[in-house]
């Protein structure tokens, strides 16, 4: 408790001491710091996920722009050698697949 007295000349005298304790404030601060750290970790994970999605998008666009499903010309040649109608004479799919591969290989 503090007693304040003022005399007629404007001087103020005090008796007693004032102490401020803030254990609740320290607990609140610690809790807020933990929340901030957790949110920062979540943010970092989301940023990593965004980077992965952006990479996947770039790869998908590159594949689509080349229109070869991401295969190299060498890989398309290998596939063509396996599905060519000469190697699969009774196949109904072989001629169509061969045409698609040849068209995609040219692009």
VMD Tcl script that builds the backbone (N, CA, C; Angstrom):
set m [mol new atoms 321]
animate dup $m
set s [atomselect $m all]
$s set {name element resname resid chain x y z} {
  {N N UNK 1 A 0.842 -1.172 0.000}
  {CA C UNK 1 A 0.000 0.000 0.000}
  {C C UNK 1 A 0.885 1.233 0.000}
  {N N UNK 2 A 0.438 2.242 -0.682}
  {CA C UNK 2 A 1.199 3.477 -0.778}
  {C C UNK 2 A 0.303 4.621 -0.318}
  {N N UNK 3 A 0.886 5.471 0.522}
  {CA C UNK 3 A 0.176 6.671 0.953}
  {C C UNK 3 A 0.815 7.858 0.270}
  {N N UNK 4 A 0.005 8.643 -0.382}
  {CA C UNK 4 A 0.490 9.856 -1.028}
  {C C UNK 4 A -0.092 11.042 -0.269}
  {N N UNK 5 A 0.777 11.975 0.026}
  {CA C UNK 5 A 0.295 13.203 0.659}
  {C C UNK 5 A 0.882 14.386 -0.076}
  {N N UNK 6 A 0.113 15.421 -0.160}
  {CA C UNK 6 A 0.574 16.611 -0.862}
  {C C UNK 6 A 0.417 17.792 0.080}
  {N N UNK 7 A 1.490 18.554 0.233}
  {CA C UNK 7 A 1.387 19.749 1.079}
  {C C UNK 7 A 0.948 20.921 0.211}
  {N N UNK 8 A 0.777 22.018 0.748}
  {CA C UNK 8 A 0.271 23.187 0.040}
  {C C UNK 8 A 1.217 23.732 -1.002}
  {N N UNK 9 A 2.502 23.385 -0.919}
  {CA C UNK 9 A 3.462 23.940 -1.873}
  {C C UNK 9 A 3.590 23.068 -3.123}
  {N N UNK 10 A 2.867 21.965 -3.216}
  {CA C UNK 10 A 2.924 21.111 -4.400}
  {C C UNK 10 A 3.871 19.945 -4.256}
  {N N UNK 11 A 4.503 19.817 -3.101}
  {CA C UNK 11 A 5.395 18.681 -2.888}
  {C C UNK 11 A 4.568 17.448 -2.548}
  {N N UNK 12 A 5.023 16.310 -3.069}
  {CA C UNK 12 A 4.326 15.052 -2.820}
  {C C UNK 12 A 5.261 14.149 -2.049}
  {N N UNK 13 A 4.744 13.562 -1.007}
  {CA C UNK 13 A 5.538 12.596 -0.248}
  {C C UNK 13 A 4.810 11.261 -0.299}
  {N N UNK 14 A 5.613 10.209 -0.313}
  {CA C UNK 14 A 5.036 8.863 -0.351}
  {C C UNK 14 A 5.519 8.075 0.840}
  {N N UNK 15 A 4.723 7.137 1.258}
  {CA C UNK 15 A 5.107 6.237 2.327}
  {C C UNK 15 A 4.739 4.828 1.868}
  {N N UNK 16 A 5.639 3.903 1.978}
  {CA C UNK 16 A 5.391 2.530 1.556}
  {C C UNK 16 A 6.098 2.239 0.242}
  {N N UNK 17 A 5.900 1.049 -0.218}
  {CA C UNK 17 A 6.538 0.648 -1.479}
  {C C UNK 17 A 5.482 0.067 -2.411}
  {N N UNK 18 A 5.779 0.177 -3.663}
  {CA C UNK 18 A 4.904 -0.384 -4.680}
  {C C UNK 18 A 5.695 -1.455 -5.413}
  {N N UNK 19 A 5.141 -2.624 -5.488}
  {CA C UNK 19 A 5.788 -3.687 -6.265}
  {C C UNK 19 A 4.784 -4.192 -7.293}
  {N N UNK 20 A 5.290 -4.385 -8.460}
  {CA C UNK 20 A 4.462 -4.933 -9.529}
  {C C UNK 20 A 4.931 -6.349 -9.811}
  {N N UNK 21 A 4.027 -7.246 -9.795}
  {CA C UNK 21 A 4.354 -8.621 -10.164}
  {C C UNK 21 A 3.496 -8.994 -11.360}
  {N N UNK 22 A 4.082 -9.711 -12.250}
  {CA C UNK 22 A 3.323 -10.078 -13.443}
  {C C UNK 22 A 3.577 -11.535 -13.828}
  {N N UNK 23 A 3.312 -12.450 -12.925}
  {CA C UNK 23 A 3.515 -13.853 -13.323}
  {C C UNK 23 A 2.589 -14.249 -14.469}
  {N N UNK 24 A 1.394 -13.715 -14.495}
  {CA C UNK 24 A 0.463 -14.026 -15.576}
  {C C UNK 24 A 0.997 -13.519 -16.905}
  {N N UNK 25 A 1.620 -12.328 -16.859}
  {CA C UNK 25 A 2.181 -11.759 -18.070}
  {C C UNK 25 A 3.294 -12.652 -18.611}
  {N N UNK 26 A 4.172 -13.168 -17.737}
  {CA C UNK 26 A 5.255 -14.038 -18.169}
  {C C UNK 26 A 4.714 -15.333 -18.771}
  {N N UNK 27 A 3.662 -15.880 -18.154}
  {CA C UNK 27 A 3.053 -17.097 -18.681}
  {C C UNK 27 A 2.420 -16.824 -20.039}
  {N N UNK 28 A 1.731 -15.705 -20.144}
  {CA C UNK 28 A 1.106 -15.346 -21.415}
  {C C UNK 28 A 2.155 -15.145 -22.502}
  {N N UNK 29 A 3.262 -14.493 -22.149}
  {CA C UNK 29 A 4.337 -14.258 -23.105}
  {C C UNK 29 A 4.927 -15.575 -23.584}
  {N N UNK 30 A 5.167 -16.505 -22.665}
  {CA C UNK 30 A 5.713 -17.804 -23.044}
  {C C UNK 30 A 4.750 -18.552 -23.956}
  {N N UNK 31 A 3.483 -18.512 -23.630}
  {CA C UNK 31 A 2.486 -19.192 -24.456}
  {C C UNK 31 A 2.441 -18.570 -25.851}
  {N N UNK 32 A 2.509 -17.254 -25.919}
  {CA C UNK 32 A 2.494 -16.582 -27.219}
  {C C UNK 32 A 3.743 -16.898 -28.034}
  {N N UNK 33 A 4.874 -16.975 -27.367}
  {CA C UNK 33 A 6.112 -17.328 -28.067}
  {C C UNK 33 A 6.012 -18.734 -28.656}
  {N N UNK 34 A 5.438 -19.679 -27.894}
  {CA C UNK 34 A 5.259 -21.044 -28.404}
  {C C UNK 34 A 4.316 -21.056 -29.602}
  {N N UNK 35 A 3.251 -20.271 -29.511}
  {CA C UNK 35 A 2.317 -20.198 -30.627}
  {C C UNK 35 A 2.995 -19.630 -31.871}
  {N N UNK 36 A 3.816 -18.609 -31.684}
  {CA C UNK 36 A 4.535 -18.010 -32.806}
  {C C UNK 36 A 5.483 -19.032 -33.433}
  {N N UNK 37 A 6.205 -19.763 -32.602}
  {CA C UNK 37 A 7.125 -20.779 -33.114}
  {C C UNK 37 A 6.369 -21.850 -33.899}
  {N N UNK 38 A 5.226 -22.284 -33.372}
  {CA C UNK 38 A 4.425 -23.290 -34.069}
  {C C UNK 38 A 3.922 -22.759 -35.406}
  {N N UNK 39 A 3.494 -21.517 -35.421}
  {CA C UNK 39 A 2.999 -20.921 -36.666}
  {C C UNK 39 A 4.136 -20.766 -37.683}
  {N N UNK 40 A 5.333 -20.431 -37.195}
  {CA C UNK 40 A 6.479 -20.306 -38.099}
  {C C UNK 40 A 6.826 -21.659 -38.710}
  {N N UNK 41 A 6.748 -22.732 -37.910}
  {CA C UNK 41 A 7.007 -24.073 -38.441}
  {C C UNK 41 A 5.970 -24.452 -39.487}
  {N N UNK 42 A 4.707 -24.140 -39.206}
  {CA C UNK 42 A 3.651 -24.426 -40.171}
  {C C UNK 42 A 3.874 -23.641 -41.462}
  {N N UNK 43 A 4.287 -22.388 -41.314}
  {CA C UNK 43 A 4.552 -21.550 -42.475}
  {C C UNK 43 A 5.688 -22.136 -43.312}
  {N N UNK 44 A 6.751 -22.582 -42.659}
  {CA C UNK 44 A 7.874 -23.189 -43.380}
  {C C UNK 44 A 7.429 -24.432 -44.143}
  {N N UNK 45 A 6.601 -25.261 -43.513}
  {CA C UNK 45 A 6.090 -26.458 -44.185}
  {C C UNK 45 A 5.234 -26.078 -45.394}
  {N N UNK 46 A 4.409 -25.060 -45.237}
  {CA C UNK 46 A 3.572 -24.628 -46.351}
  {C C UNK 46 A 4.431 -24.060 -47.488}
  {N N UNK 47 A 5.487 -23.337 -47.142}
  {CA C UNK 47 A 6.376 -22.794 -48.174}
  {C C UNK 47 A 7.070 -23.919 -48.930}
  {N N UNK 48 A 7.478 -24.973 -48.209}
  {CA C UNK 48 A 8.090 -26.133 -48.860}
  {C C UNK 48 A 7.091 -26.817 -49.782}
  {N N UNK 49 A 5.853 -26.940 -49.311}
  {CA C UNK 49 A 4.819 -27.574 -50.121}
  {C C UNK 49 A 4.557 -26.755 -51.379}
  {N N UNK 50 A 4.533 -25.434 -51.237}
  {CA C UNK 50 A 4.329 -24.563 -52.395}
  {C C UNK 50 A 5.455 -24.753 -53.406}
  {N N UNK 51 A 6.682 -24.843 -52.923}
  {CA C UNK 51 A 7.820 -25.049 -53.823}
  {C C UNK 51 A 7.689 -26.370 -54.583}
  {N N UNK 52 A 7.262 -27.423 -53.880}
  {CA C UNK 52 A 7.080 -28.716 -54.536}
  {C C UNK 52 A 5.962 -28.645 -55.579}
  {N N UNK 53 A 4.871 -27.991 -55.234}
  {CA C UNK 53 A 3.766 -27.858 -56.182}
  {C C UNK 53 A 4.166 -27.020 -57.398}
  {N N UNK 54 A 4.940 -25.962 -57.167}
  {CA C UNK 54 A 5.417 -25.146 -58.288}
  {C C UNK 54 A 6.328 -25.960 -59.197}
  {N N UNK 55 A 7.181 -26.791 -58.597}
  {CA C UNK 55 A 8.055 -27.652 -59.395}
  {C C UNK 55 A 7.231 -28.636 -60.217}
  {N N UNK 56 A 6.234 -29.256 -59.574}
  {CA C UNK 56 A 5.370 -30.196 -60.284}
  {C C UNK 56 A 4.636 -29.498 -61.433}
  {N N UNK 57 A 4.197 -28.280 -61.191}
  {CA C UNK 57 A 3.504 -27.524 -62.225}
  {C C UNK 57 A 4.434 -27.221 -63.394}
  {N N UNK 58 A 5.670 -26.814 -63.096}
  {CA C UNK 58 A 6.635 -26.554 -64.165}
  {C C UNK 58 A 6.898 -27.811 -64.988}
  {N N UNK 59 A 7.041 -28.942 -64.296}
  {CA C UNK 59 A 7.274 -30.200 -65.007}
  {C C UNK 59 A 6.078 -30.587 -65.871}
  {N N UNK 60 A 4.886 -30.404 -65.324}
  {CA C UNK 60 A 3.682 -30.730 -66.085}
  {C C UNK 60 A 3.556 -29.831 -67.311}
  {N N UNK 61 A 3.847 -28.550 -67.137}
  {CA C UNK 61 A 3.772 -27.633 -68.282}
  {C C UNK 61 A 4.812 -27.980 -69.333}
  {N N UNK 62 A 6.005 -28.350 -68.869}
  {CA C UNK 62 A 7.060 -28.728 -69.812}
  {C C UNK 62 A 6.655 -29.979 -70.575}
  {N N UNK 63 A 6.076 -30.928 -69.882}
  {CA C UNK 63 A 5.643 -32.157 -70.541}
  {C C UNK 63 A 4.530 -31.869 -71.534}
  {N N UNK 64 A 3.611 -31.015 -71.129}
  {CA C UNK 64 A 2.476 -30.701 -71.997}
  {C C UNK 64 A 2.941 -29.917 -73.213}
  {N N UNK 65 A 3.876 -28.999 -73.009}
  {CA C UNK 65 A 4.339 -28.196 -74.132}
  {C C UNK 65 A 5.099 -29.049 -75.136}
  {N N UNK 66 A 5.814 -30.044 -74.646}
  {CA C UNK 66 A 6.508 -30.956 -75.552}
  {C C UNK 66 A 5.548 -32.003 -76.102}
  {N N UNK 67 A 4.432 -32.180 -75.429}
  {CA C UNK 67 A 3.391 -33.124 -75.819}
  {C C UNK 67 A 3.936 -34.538 -75.972}
  {N N UNK 68 A 4.885 -34.909 -75.159}
  {CA C UNK 68 A 5.433 -36.256 -75.233}
  {C C UNK 68 A 5.350 -36.966 -73.889}
  {N N UNK 69 A 4.476 -36.479 -73.022}
  {CA C UNK 69 A 4.245 -37.090 -71.712}
  {C C UNK 69 A 5.505 -37.162 -70.866}
  {N N UNK 70 A 6.456 -36.321 -71.146}
  {CA C UNK 70 A 7.670 -36.286 -70.345}
  {C C UNK 70 A 8.749 -37.253 -70.808}
  {N N UNK 71 A 8.491 -37.976 -71.904}
  {CA C UNK 71 A 9.488 -38.915 -72.418}
  {C C UNK 71 A 10.494 -38.186 -73.291}
  {N N UNK 72 A 11.719 -38.643 -73.236}
  {CA C UNK 72 A 12.729 -38.111 -74.148}
  {C C UNK 72 A 12.536 -38.772 -75.507}
  {N N UNK 73 A 13.181 -38.235 -76.528}
  {CA C UNK 73 A 13.078 -38.842 -77.863}
  {C C UNK 73 A 13.638 -40.261 -77.853}
  {N N UNK 74 A 14.684 -40.447 -77.092}
  {CA C UNK 74 A 15.281 -41.783 -76.991}
  {C C UNK 74 A 14.297 -42.779 -76.375}
  {N N UNK 75 A 13.597 -42.334 -75.327}
  {CA C UNK 75 A 12.599 -43.200 -74.689}
  {C C UNK 75 A 11.438 -43.489 -75.636}
  {N N UNK 76 A 11.005 -42.482 -76.393}
  {CA C UNK 76 A 9.938 -42.698 -77.363}
  {C C UNK 76 A 10.368 -43.677 -78.445}
  {N N UNK 77 A 11.618 -43.585 -78.884}
  {CA C UNK 77 A 12.125 -44.536 -79.881}
  {C C UNK 77 A 12.116 -45.957 -79.331}
  {N N UNK 78 A 12.482 -46.108 -78.078}
  {CA C UNK 78 A 12.482 -47.425 -77.448}
  {C C UNK 78 A 11.057 -47.986 -77.385}
  {N N UNK 79 A 10.116 -47.141 -76.949}
  {CA C UNK 79 A 8.716 -47.577 -76.868}
  {C C UNK 79 A 8.215 -47.938 -78.268}
  {N N UNK 80 A 8.547 -47.110 -79.240}
  {CA C UNK 80 A 8.137 -47.365 -80.616}
  {C C UNK 80 A 8.659 -48.715 -81.105}
  {N N UNK 81 A 9.890 -49.023 -80.750}
  {CA C UNK 81 A 10.451 -50.314 -81.186}
  {C C UNK 81 A 9.715 -51.499 -80.573}
  {N N UNK 82 A 9.044 -51.279 -79.449}
  {CA C UNK 82 A 8.319 -52.362 -78.786}
  {C C UNK 82 A 6.872 -52.499 -79.259}
  {N N UNK 83 A 6.279 -51.382 -79.698}
  {CA C UNK 83 A 4.865 -51.428 -80.067}
  {C C UNK 83 A 4.641 -51.362 -81.579}
  {N N UNK 84 A 5.677 -51.309 -82.345}
  {CA C UNK 84 A 5.546 -51.201 -83.798}
  {C C UNK 84 A 4.714 -52.363 -84.338}
  {N N UNK 85 A 3.851 -52.078 -85.316}
  {CA C UNK 85 A 2.998 -53.138 -85.876}
  {C C UNK 85 A 3.773 -54.332 -86.443}
  {N N UNK 86 A 4.977 -54.094 -86.933}
  {CA C UNK 86 A 5.780 -55.212 -87.448}
  {C C UNK 86 A 6.126 -56.208 -86.345}
  {N N UNK 87 A 6.261 -55.708 -85.127}
  {CA C UNK 87 A 6.598 -56.580 -84.005}
  {C C UNK 87 A 5.344 -57.160 -83.351}
  {N N UNK 88 A 4.176 -56.553 -83.640}
  {CA C UNK 88 A 2.906 -56.981 -83.056}
  {C C UNK 88 A 1.861 -57.104 -84.173}
  {N N UNK 89 A 2.021 -58.091 -85.022}
  {CA C UNK 89 A 1.173 -58.160 -86.209}
  {C C UNK 89 A -0.319 -58.353 -85.916}
  {N N UNK 90 A -0.672 -58.953 -84.814}
  {CA C UNK 90 A -2.081 -59.202 -84.517}
  {C C UNK 90 A -2.690 -58.148 -83.606}
  {N N UNK 91 A -1.960 -57.109 -83.303}
  {CA C UNK 91 A -2.439 -56.084 -82.375}
  {C C UNK 91 A -3.254 -55.035 -83.097}
  {N N UNK 92 A -4.399 -54.697 -82.496}
  {CA C UNK 92 A -5.228 -53.624 -83.051}
  {C C UNK 92 A -4.731 -52.254 -82.561}
  {N N UNK 93 A -4.039 -52.249 -81.448}
  {CA C UNK 93 A -3.540 -50.986 -80.886}
  {C C UNK 93 A -2.211 -50.545 -81.478}
  {N N UNK 94 A -1.414 -51.472 -81.923}
  {CA C UNK 94 A -0.056 -51.156 -82.379}
  {C C UNK 94 A -0.017 -50.068 -83.450}
  {N N UNK 95 A -0.848 -50.101 -84.475}
  {CA C UNK 95 A -0.769 -49.031 -85.501}
  {C C UNK 95 A -1.099 -47.649 -84.935}
  {N N UNK 96 A -2.138 -47.578 -84.102}
  {CA C UNK 96 A -2.509 -46.276 -83.522}
  {C C UNK 96 A -1.438 -45.753 -82.574}
  {N N UNK 97 A -0.918 -46.634 -81.727}
  {CA C UNK 97 A 0.142 -46.217 -80.806}
  {C C UNK 97 A 1.378 -45.772 -81.569}
  {N N UNK 98 A 1.695 -46.480 -82.610}
  {CA C UNK 98 A 2.870 -46.122 -83.411}
  {C C UNK 98 A 2.687 -44.733 -84.023}
  {N N UNK 99 A 1.502 -44.452 -84.565}
  {CA C UNK 99 A 1.240 -43.130 -85.138}
  {C C UNK 99 A 1.375 -42.038 -84.083}
  {N N UNK 100 A 0.804 -42.271 -82.900}
  {CA C UNK 100 A 0.887 -41.269 -81.825}
  {C C UNK 100 A 2.324 -41.011 -81.412}
  {N N UNK 101 A 3.080 -42.083 -81.280}
  {CA C UNK 101 A 4.479 -41.931 -80.849}
  {C C UNK 101 A 5.273 -41.176 -81.908}
  {N N UNK 102 A 5.062 -41.506 -83.165}
  {CA C UNK 102 A 5.795 -40.822 -84.234}
  {C C UNK 102 A 5.418 -39.343 -84.262}
  {N N UNK 103 A 4.147 -39.045 -84.115}
  {CA C UNK 103 A 3.712 -37.631 -84.107}
  {C C UNK 103 A 4.301 -36.883 -82.926}
  {N N UNK 104 A 4.336 -37.499 -81.745}
  {CA C UNK 104 A 4.895 -36.851 -80.568}
  {C C UNK 104 A 6.397 -36.731 -80.641}
  {N N UNK 105 A 7.040 -37.687 -81.300}
  {CA C UNK 105 A 8.494 -37.667 -81.399}
  {C C UNK 105 A 8.949 -36.506 -82.264}
  {N N UNK 106 A 8.153 -36.112 -83.222}
  {CA C UNK 106 A 8.499 -35.017 -84.132}
  {C C UNK 106 A 8.442 -33.664 -83.460}
  {N N UNK 107 A 7.646 -33.535 -82.400}
  {CA C UNK 107 A 7.430 -32.234 -81.754}
  {C C UNK 107 A 8.555 -31.867 -80.825}
}
mol reanalyze $m
mol bondsrecalc $m
mol representation Tube
mol addrep $m
